[in-house]
Amino acid sequence: MRTWKLSTKEVKRVQVLTLVKNRHLTLSKAAELLALSYRQAKRVWKQFQAEGAGGLAHKGRGKPGNRRLAASLRAKTLAIVKRKYADYGPTLAAECLAEEENLKIHPETLRRWGIAGGQWKPREKKAYHTRRARRSCLGQMLQMDGSHHDWFEGRGPWCVLMVIIDDATNFTYARFYEGETMAAAMDCFWRYAKGHGIPHELYVDRDSIYRSDRMPTAAEALAGSGPLSQFGRAMKQLSVRLILAGSPQAKGRVERRHGVFQDRLVKALRRRKINSIQAANAYLDKMFLKQLNTRFTVKAADPANVHRPAPRNLQRIFCRIEQRQVSQDWCVLYDNRVFQLLKREQRLALAKRTVHVHEQLDGQIAICYQGRQLAWRERHPTTGVLQTGKIFAAAAEAALPPAAPAAAALRPLTRA
């Protein structure tokens, strides 16, 4: 016995025409119920009498569609995908086919062809999870993370892509670095802040860059604040709430953006034969990020931009700050270097006092005491010769006494 699959509309016709067959309803009334003209109702009634319910099924059901693309086009497209875009996904492959091969195939059509031909596998069904609602405004919260990957596919060094994405709009900023370090995280956030402003919240993972596991000092315990990493201290100075994610899924927006970069950016670098961090960063800034944000940025629920203006002294904030004790001979030891405080600071009685050493991302050094920058010169570790140091502000540099005309004219300092 043959089985027919009928649509809801066809089932309704069967039910109404069955009433006509049993003489419970006239054909004229049936046409009114089915929203058909009387002539059309007569044709449908004739098909029902001749073939039963199966006569009402659409005759094209189970047959190839009239608008189906030609088999030759399908074979040609799959051959190109297999030859040039074997590791591409359907969406990106469809874009490249349209751009480079002038073949405009819908991504879902290409996906079905590829799955049938063994090029791709069907999507796996995942367990149910509730997605966190987006923040409502641009600049309300950013997510930041580093993506470790063979970005140059063996043509260049392994490196990390630091990615920042706005939670409300998906607006993205990214930059390559040699590793995921404190300096890389600070530099990436600094560049974003200079271009777009300071956000209110930053969502990151629990890497040691963003949190500190050391025991709190007595002062921190009395103040009721835990220990901070250098990056955490910078965020506190900028009044940015630092949120530490409990799992990768918690900051899923930036994790999914990693997948986009590892798919699209790797292939774009391959096509342009880019194999260095410097060239890749130039390509990101000039072309790729603009195209990415044009395609994937969404509208925020609230059109307000709540970024705050970046302060002028970002270089004083995005730096490494360490406490050091001044020795009896007014020297400060930091990172295997010796900094001699100058005599002009003697009225501060700095011996055995605690000072703060600020090391900028570009390596410049400033030594501060109670918010004041101190004048100093660096003592070479082997020769004992003093050399003029660098500090943050040009005005402070001008305040230093002139350096000696020759390094040999300076005698090594000795304890009294």
Protein Blocks (a to p, Z undefined) as FASTA:
>chain_A
ZZddddfklmmmmmmmmmmmnopacfklmmmmnopafklmmmmmmmmmmnommlmpcfkg
oiacfkbccfklmmmmmmmmmmmmmmbcfklmmmmmmmmnopacdfklmmmmmmmnomac
cdddddddddddddfbehkaccdddddddfkgopaccddddddddfklopacddddfbdc
fklmmmmmmmmmmmnopcfbdcddfbfklpcfbdcdfklmmnopacddfklmmmmmnopa
cdddfbfklmmmlmmmmmmmmmmmmmmmmmnopabfklmmmmmmmmmmmmmmmmmpccdf
blcdcbdcddfklmmmmccdddddddfkopaceehiacdddfklmmnopghpacdddddf
kopacddeehiacddddddfklopacddddfblklmmmpccddfbfklpccdddZZ
